[in-house]
Amino acid sequence: MRPGVAFSRFFLVFCLFVMPCAASTAEDSPHDTYEALNSLRVNPAAVYEITAADRIELRRGDGHFTFDLGKLAFFAPYKGQVTGVVFSGRGHVVAAPRDPVEKQQMARFLGAPVLDEAFSDLYLRFTDDTAAELLRELGSAGVQPIQDTEFAVRWDPIAAQVNPPQSLRILFAMESAHTQPFFYAAVEGNTRGPFDIAVDPDRFEAALIGQPKRVGAENFYDVWASYPLPGQPASRRRFTALDYEINTSVLADTSLDAKADIRMRAEAGGERTIGFQLARALAVESVAGQHGEPLTFFQNEGMNLQDRLSRGTDYLFVILPDAPEKGSEFTLHFRYRGRVIENAGNGVLFVDARESWYPHFGATADFANYDLTIRWPKKLKLVATGIKRSETEDGDLRVGHWQSEKPVSVAGFNLGDYMSTSVAFDASSVDVYANRQLERSLDGQLESHALQAPRILTPLSPEGHTGANVMAMSPPPPRPADALKGLAREIEESIRFYENLSGPFPFQKLSVSQIPGTFGQGWPGLLYLSTFSYLPAEAQLRAGLSVSGQEHFSELVPFHEVAHQWWGNIVGWDSYRDQWIDEAMANYLALLFADTQKHTGDHSLRMWLTRYRDNLVAKIPETDETFSDIGALDLGTRLNSSKSPLGFDQVIYSKGAWVMHMLREELRQPNAKNPDERFNTLLHTLVTKYSYRALSTQDLQHEVEAVMTKSMDLEGGHSMEWFFDQWVRGTGIPAYRVDFKVSSTEKGFLVRGKLFQDNVARSFLAPVPLYAGSTAGHSTYLGTVVASGPETPFHFISKTDPHKIIIDPQMTLLCVTQ
Ligand SMILES: [Zn+2]
């Protein structure tokens, strides 16, 4: 295979790298070094022909490469250091992660828990001793270098295309005093196509095996495995952001012209490079240091706007001239402009790059102060996070000034031709904003449905209506603004409900703004809610939502986002492994709130839990998988892959809510004055102890252990490890059935039987409550059997003759019963 074609699809997982950095005394500017590294090509005098008799090998992390037959060549050195190797021919790679969660993912993507693949082409870049090691191997096999210009030239276009992100990574390594060597392999697999193997200690998890995949118009990155290597030091924070001062103008064409000043602190000495998130649609004009001195930065190097939008990254890297000392503070000044506000038609605007419309530093648990000054066209309304200090008019523009009242991990705004309403509560208020018109896509959909609507709604209508008559009978188009009052009241009610569970509402104001699309986001004091959440049920159905979709947008989405005010905006998360906690909690609390709403009829906690369970165990259409099997909760966004584009939503919201529900049920003390006291204590502890910082899965387990009851200690040792292993780090939902016999004794009816557990590992433990069902349809609690293994025997004495045994009728356990 000619590598030129195969490698064109290589996508390098640069965005997954956590950037290192540190002091350097390089004479060249960072841009010079980058250009030099980028222009490195295969050295035609360093080509080695490997025959079947030679066995050349390389081990990196859990990966084992063998080069059986073909040509291996080294890049030309940069300042004496060789940073690249290529190979074409017949090679083989084997990689076998040991972690059970990673094995499960490997098996899911590869059909086996190991990667075992022959390859035709290989591109390596590294700062470790790969070159020296390979040279030694070649030397001991007696392979001598040959001059092969044709082979070298064949790799030129590939190197030109694949080098840039790796060159940047090597540059950062060269600039850093502390960085550990990294290794990256782009492999052209014979059966699996192109995939990546990386060993980079500066990543959150050093080892990565994965593959870019395109399905239809969507690009995915399928992570086959990602895990820390033994001995890898915990990733340390190099810098933190303390204050953001952002000054931006929304111009008449809705593009942004912005300035951001970020006060930072060096948490580790000797680091020079800082990575920021910034939407690729925004072009940085300048970055300046403390005293206005221009700083070197890298943003989608060498790409024009078209390239940037199609294959750029949303990252910006700034290189400081000197490494600040540990603990020292300094300010960076950014100027940038571009288009991050989208127009959805009919005057509906929305901010598309909500996380990256400013150079945003760090993870979600980076809490900082924000000061926003925004100018925008006078005819629009604009809402933003923080307390509004002022709003004035300046010619055709309005100028607003907002400051965060508490440290927040993100700031944002939204704008439109809004109508609004406000509901006051205590010292706070809920302000809901809606567009006057529907976005064009929905408008069109509703109109086309309206044309057919009368035939469905009025079956007695005579045939042969003219179009005009049909139109006259169509219901008027819904206006999002009609929902304002009702939505504001419900949101205010949910805040009061959550205050009982999670403590006082953390902000002075909650602004609720509309966004086209099918999702919501809950930011500090600012919600982005899908238009669907603003529509009446009838219009939601006409717009194409299913009944369950309609209920989801009306009953859960707004209140899920409100719950994020505590879970996400006070209690943060740091790594993708822990993101499930805030999502699961926000969704479970939304279910509890929905359960209190009378107008929802039977749309109670039970109904949602049933729906979620059924969805988790049902086959995903056109696949042989179920959402309960695709991956563990702690895989977070990795659940979204080419195999399951909606995996995150489907698993995290439903199974996550179930996990919170099971914890609540297990902590429940039915005879206590407040049966939920332990669960409530847990929630309050989490919100107070982890306020304005990250809560990890480990922390959560620890806090559950602090309130756990005796009956939760299934393994002994006062540990909830079993629960978190099975439900958070594991997959699968158990299925149960019972066999039993009843005999009459002096004490009552003796019920003897067996509980059968299926669909999960033999070691799976679960407390399964059994109830005796009478012919009259009543059920009485018999007792709880701790299922362990495929068969667990039990016996009970019952006062009544159990007509049948009902497994967990109160829905305390995520399981299916047969
Ligand atoms: Zn959420």
Residues whose N, C-alpha, C, O or C-beta is under 5 A from the ligand:
A	BS01	ZN	E583 A586
